[in-house]
Amino acid sequence: MLTHSVKNFSVQAHCARPATARRAAKKAGAPAKSTPAYLPARAFTAAEMTFAVMRIIESILLSLAEKVFWEKKRQPTSSLAHAIKNLLDENIFTSVDIAALAEKLHISKSTLFREFSKHYNVGPYQYLLLRKIEIAKTFLIRTENSIKDIANRLAFSDEFYFSNIFKQKTGVSPSAWRKEQIRPEQIR
């Protein structure tokens, strides 16, 4: 890389091989100067400086885009992980047995965990709990169902287990969360 300075600015121009540039200048019959032949004989104008900087930025952005493209190519979304997610979503209102899901997909339980976690950055059971909590929030806001009814609807073993999980994930109990979400004008 070569550095060209203009007043208080400096621009790095990409030159793959400075020696090649010197040989080309020598063949062209460039007169011997105290500065190397690959440096310009004049200072850059502001427009040339801007153009050079924009080319460098463009080169960096293209390089980054290429890296992102190849990174995505390297880890495509797995159709197996997608199938696991679909099964979990379909069974959100039932009690889900991970071993039964693995058997249904004709894979081992460890493969199910590994594939799902690799593509969704969370285990299948944690994903299921997070989805159930999101649905529970909707039920708490939009219905007047009791906590017990919501827990039963989402296939939790009992309302106490549901309340504990809800509090772990949100930081407040379901009843406290419901009270926080209801505005005074919504109360009849």
Rosetta blueprint (number, residue, H / E / L):
1 M L
2 L E
3 T E
4 H E
5 S E
6 V E
7 K L
8 N L
9 F E
10 S E
11 V E
12 Q E
13 A E
14 H L
15 C L
16 A L
17 R L
18 P H
19 A H
20 T H
21 A H
22 R H
23 R H
24 A H
25 A H
26 K H
27 K H
28 A L
29 G L
30 A L
31 P L
32 A L
33 K L
34 S L
35 T L
36 P L
37 A L
38 Y L
39 L L
40 P L
41 A L
42 R L
43 A L
44 F L
45 T L
46 A H
47 A H
48 E H
49 M H
50 T H
51 F H
52 A H
53 V H
54 M H
55 R H
56 I H
57 I H
58 E H
59 S H
60 I H
61 L H
62 L H
63 S H
64 L H
65 A H
66 E H
67 K H
68 V H
69 F H
70 W H
71 E H
72 K H
73 K H
74 R H
75 Q L
76 P L
77 T L
78 S L
79 S H
80 L H
81 A H
82 H H
83 A H
84 I H
85 K H
86 N H
87 L H
88 L H
89 D H
90 E H
91 N L
92 I L
93 F L
94 T L
95 S L
96 V L
97 D L
98 I H
99 A H
100 A H
101 L H
102 A H
103 E H
104 K H
105 L L
106 H L
107 I L
108 S L
109 K H
110 S H
111 T H
112 L H
113 F H
114 R H
115 E H
116 F H
117 S H
118 K H
119 H H
120 Y H
121 N L
122 V L
123 G L
124 P H
125 Y H
126 Q H
127 Y H
128 L H
129 L H
130 L H
131 R H
132 K H
133 I H
134 E H
135 I H
136 A H
137 K H
138 T H
139 F H
140 L H
141 I H
142 R H
143 T L
144 E L
145 N L
146 S L
147 I H
148 K H
149 D H
150 I H
151 A H
152 N H
153 R H
154 L L
155 A L
156 F L
157 S L
158 D L
159 E H
160 F H
161 Y H
162 F H
163 S H
164 N H
165 I H
166 F H
167 K H
168 Q H
169 K H
170 T H
171 G L
172 V L
173 S L
174 P H
175 S H
176 A H
177 W H
178 R H
179 K H
180 E H
181 Q H
182 I L
183 R L
184 P H
185 E H
186 Q H
187 I L
188 R L
